[in-house]
């Protein structure tokens, strides 16, 4: 979603159409100017009036919409153009003439607003003249691995700056895959504890019995298999930050012990008799609505209020589509040698902008990695179509030939083998 006002120039012959467009786009809080002819539009543009997008009626000047568009592009015009009222048979011609988006008539305000947003975002971030994107990290002074250009994420990191040194518990909320762990690392990296350890544990990855031992450690002989004493994550985080990911998955009984640690600032190892005091800041994350979990008695209300001193919401990717193309470029560089990755076709990037990414940044990263490994943009387009429930003319995507399936399997096996080698202890590689 666009967070600032968009300036739009509407070009159309009919006063009724211009008035309707002015009203529809003005309802979105955008600034709208109108021109009744090509000459009037060119005068406004040559006068230096700043516009983010042009909206062109396909029937302008008695059907000369395509000619107007081509002359504008031939003259060096680079502002994104959205054409309305296009007929199905003329859309290809309009796109070839330089239109960024075409909205077939009859149109509605919501449909047009979305098309304008897509055109503006694509023009803003799409590589020009085959140039690579100039990625801008939102936290350039601290390398936390987050790439963003959106106002929504800028506000998140403004909050991170405000709470980093407050040394109070922070609850990070958001859907799976939005990057809550990266926000947690940013809080630690910008705090006075940055020289101390950052210790992360996923509360959903272990059963309750093992999770308790991981958090608080255990003494020798505390249970079967406890052959030596083991310090827990809280001890390891002394002087730094402990990050409890997926806190909503923690069992209620273990929540009670966590609450006691937060209140008393000390705990006992499993099977231990000596209290252990540590100085660790607690940051938690959850994708659950904890208020609803409290009503269902699956989360302790007292623990909720103890932890929810400061709450940071990380918006899903569909609410900050400005970040999609910079993230694509970032992941291409991440998964290719020296960042020399493939140039992705504009239609594929446009499809990336259209997709809602229910799996958020994690889903986008996996899709880009698949594209880098397989090198097949059409396969990625078909998979996105399936995920979005879109089928071309009502027919399922064409099945891959047997040779294509074999090639995918071969490349996947090569990738798995490479990853396995990278994860081996160095001493085992001869």
N, C-alpha and C positions, 0 to 999 in steps of 0.2 A: 504494500500500500504506500502511496505517496504521502509524505508527511508535511509537504509545504504546498503553497499555492502554485497552480500551474497557469501560465498565460497562454491562451489559445486564440488564434486568428481563424475566424470562420469565413469562408469564401463561398458565396452562393447567389444565384440570380434572384430567387424568390424571397420577398420580404417575409412571407409566412414561415418559410424554412429557416431563415436566419433568426427570426424571433423565437422559434421553437428551440433551436440549438442554443441560443443565448440563455434561455430559461433553464434548459436541462443541465447545461454545464455550469451555469451560475449557481445552481442548487448544490453543486459539489464544493462550493467555496472557491471556484476558480475565477480568474479574470478573463473576460471574454470580449474580444473586439470583432467587428464584422466588416466585410467588404462585399460590395455587390458586383464587383467585376475584377478581372485579372489586373487591369491597370491600377485600380484603387488599392488592391492588395500589394502590388509591387511598390507603390508609393509609400505605403506604411512600412514595408520591409526596408526599403532603401533609406528611409528616414531614421533607421536604427532602432525601431521599436522592438523590444526584446520579447520574443515568443518562444515557448517550449514546443509547440506543435501547431500545425495547420490542419484545419478540417475543410475538406473540399467536397462540394456536392458533385457527384459524378456527372450530373446533367448540366453543370454550369456552362453558360454561354452556348446554349442550344446543342448540348452533347459534346462540347469541345473539352471536357474534363481531362481526357488523356493528353491532349495537346498542351493544355495549360501545365499539367504536371511535368511533361517532358521538357518544356521550355524552362520551367523553374529549375529543374535538375541540371539542364545543359548550361544554365547561367551560373552554376556553382552553388545553388541553394541546397543547404544541408539540413534544414529544420525538418524533423519527422512529419510526414504527411499521412493523415488518415482520411480515406475516401469513404463517403457514405452514399447509400442509394445505388450501389454497384449491382449490376446484373451478373448472374453466375457465369455467363459466357464471356464477360468482360473483365473479370477479376484478374485472370492471368496477364492480360494486356496492361492493366493498371499497375500490377506488381512489377512487371518488366519495365514500365515507364518510370518507376521510382517511388511508388507508394509503399509505405511501411506496413500499413494495415488497411484492410478493406472490410467495411461493414455493409452487408447486403441489406437492402430495404425490404420491408419496413424495419426501422431500428427503434431501440428504446434508449433512454438516458443511461441506464446502468451498463448496457452492452457497449455503448459508445465510450463511456468513461473508462471502462476496462481496456478497450482498444487503444485509447489515447495513452493510458498509463503504460501499457506494454510497449508502445512505440517510443515513448520518451525514455523508458528504462533501457531499451535495446540500443537506441542511439547514443545514450550516455555511456554505456559500458562496452558495447560491441567494438572489437578491434577495428580501427580505421586504417585503410591502406595496408592491410595485413600486419599491422603493428600489434605487438603483444599488449595485454592489459597492464596498466600501471596500478598494481595492487597497493592498497593503502591499509595498513593495519590500524585498527582503532586504538591500539595501545602501543605506539612505536617505541616508547621508552622501556617497555617490559616485554620480552619475548614470551608471550603466553600462547602463541599458535592460533590466534583468532584473527580472521580476516573479515572486515566489515566496512561498509561505507554508509550504512543506513542510519537515519536519525534515531530509530527505535533502539538499536544496539549502542549508539552513542550515549543515550540516556542511561542504559544499563551500566556502562562503564563510568559515567559520571557518579552514579550511586556507589559503584565499587570504590572510586576515589574517596568518597565521603566516609565510607565505613571501614576502609582498610586498616586504619590505625585506631579505630574505636575499641578494638579488643573485646567485642561482644559477640555472642553467637549470631550467625547469619543463616537464614533459610533461603535456599535458592529453589525456585519453583519453575516448572516448565515441562513440556512434553518430552518424551524420550527422543534423544538424538539432537536436541537443540544446542548442546554445548554447555551444560551446567557445570561439568567438571572443569572446563576451561575458565569459566567465570570464577570458580573456587580457587583455581591456581592464580588467577589474576589478583584476587583478594590477598592471598598469601604473599605474592611477589611484590605487591605495592605496600605491604605493611612493614612495621618495624621488626617483624619476625622473619623477614625474608632470608636471613642467613641461617635460620633454623630449618629443620626437616619439614617437608610436606608429605603427610602420610594419608593415603587413600584406602578405603575399604568399601566394597560393594556389599551392602546388607542383604541383597537379594541372592547373592552367589553362594551362600552357605546356610545349612540348617542351623537352627537356633543354638544347639549345643556347641557346634564348632565355632559359630560366630562369637559366642561368649568368650571362648578361649582365645580367639584371634584378637578380640578387643582388649581383654584384660590380662591375657597370658595365663599360664598355669604352673603349678609346682610339680616337681618330680613325683610320680606315683599318684597324681590327683585322679587319674582314670586310666583304664587299660590303654596301653600304648604311650603313656606319658613317661618316657624313659629319662628325660632330662627336663629341667625347668626351662620355661620359655617366656620371654617378655612379650607383652601384648602391644597392639598398635598404639594405645594411649602412652605407654612408656616410651615407645620409639619416637613419638611425636613431641616429647618433652622439649620445651623451648620453641616449638614451631606450631604447626597447624595440623589438626586431624580432620579429614573430610569423610563424612559418612554419607555415601551415595545410596540412593533408593531407600531412604530411611523408613518410608511407609511400609516396607516389607518386613520390618523387624517385629518379632513376636512381642506381644504385650508384656509377658513376664520379663523379657530382657529389657524392655523399655523402662521398667521400674528400676532396674539396676543402673541404667544409663542416667536416669533422673537423679539417683542418689549421688553418682559421680559428679554431676553438674552442680549439685547443691553443696556437697561436702569437699569437693576438689580432691578426693582421695578414693581409692578402691582397693579391693583385695583380688589377688590372682585366684583362679580356680584352685581350690584346695589349699589356699594360703591363709595364714593367720596374722600376717603383718601388713598393716595398711601402707599403701604406696601413694605418695603425693607426686603429682606432675603438674607442670605449667604448660597446658596445651590449649590453643584456641580451637573451638568447635565450629565447623561449617558443615551444614547438612544440605542435602538436595532430595527432592521428591517429585515424581510425576503424578502423584495421587492428590486428590482433593482431601486434605487431612481433616477439614471440618466435617465432611461426610463420613470419614472413617471414625471420627469421635462419636458421632451419632450412632454408628453401628457397633460401638464399643470395641473397635479394632485398633484404636490409637488413644493413648492417654491424654486427657485434656491438660493435665498439669505439665506434662512434658512438652506439649505443643506450645504453651505459653512461655515455658522456660527457654525454648529454642527460637521462637518466633519474635525475637527482639527486633531484628531487621529482616525484612523480606525483600528479595530481589526476584522479579519475574523475567525470565528469558523468553522473548516472543518466538513463536514458531516461524519457520522459514516463509510460510505463505503470507505472513504479515510484514515481511521485510524482503520483498523480492528484489530490491536493489542489490542485495548481497549475493544473489545467485551467480551472476556472471563473474564477479571477482573470485568467488569460491571455486568456480569451475577452473579458472586459470590457476588458482593456488594448488588445487589437487592434481592438475595436469603436471605442474612443475614438481610436485611431491612424488609422483609415481613414474617419472621418466628420468632418464639419465641427463643430468645437468640441466633439467628443465626443458629439454628440447622435445616437447610433446607435439601431437598432431594439431593442426589448425582445424577447428570444428566448424562445419558449415553454418551459415546464418540461420537456416531453417531449423537445424538441430538446437541451436541456442535459443531460438524463439520458442521451440517446444519445451525447453527447460523452463523458460519463464512462465509458460502456461500451466505447467504441472503444479499441483498443490503440495507435493512432497510431504505426505503424511508421516514419513520417517525422518523428516527434517534434514539437518546437515549430514547426518550419518547416511541416510538414503542417497543423498546427492553424491557424497564421496564414493560410495560403493558403485554408483552408476558411472561416474567418471573413471573410476579404476577399471571397470569392465570395458569401457570404451577404449582405454589405453591398452589393455591386454589383448582384446579381440580385434581392435582396429576396424570395427564394423559399425558405422553410424546408423545404417538402416536397421540393424538388429536392435540397437538402443531405442530407435524411434518406435519400433514395433512393441518392444517391452513396455515403454511408457504408455503406449496406446492401450495395451492390455491392463496395466495398472490403473489407468484412468477410466476404464470401461468404455473406451472409444473403439469402434470398429469401422474400418473403411468400407463405406457403402453397405453396411450391414453384414459384411462377410468377415470371417475370422482372419487374422493375419496369416499370410502364406506359411506353410510348414517349411522348415529348413531341409534342404536335401541332405542325404546321408553323409556326403563328404563334408558339408558344413558342420554337422554335428560332431564328426570325428575331429575336425580342426579345432573346434571349441574345446573338446575334451583334451586334446593334446596340449593346447595352450594353458588350460586350467591346471593340468598335471605339472607342466613346467613351472608355473607360478607357485604351486604348492610345494614343489621340491625346493625351489629357491628360498621360500620363506622358512622351510624346515631347516635348511642349512644355516640361514642367518640367525636362527634362534638357538642353534647348538652352542654349548659351552666351547670357548676357543680351544681349550685343551683337547677336545675330541676331534678337531679338524686337523688332519695330518697333511 
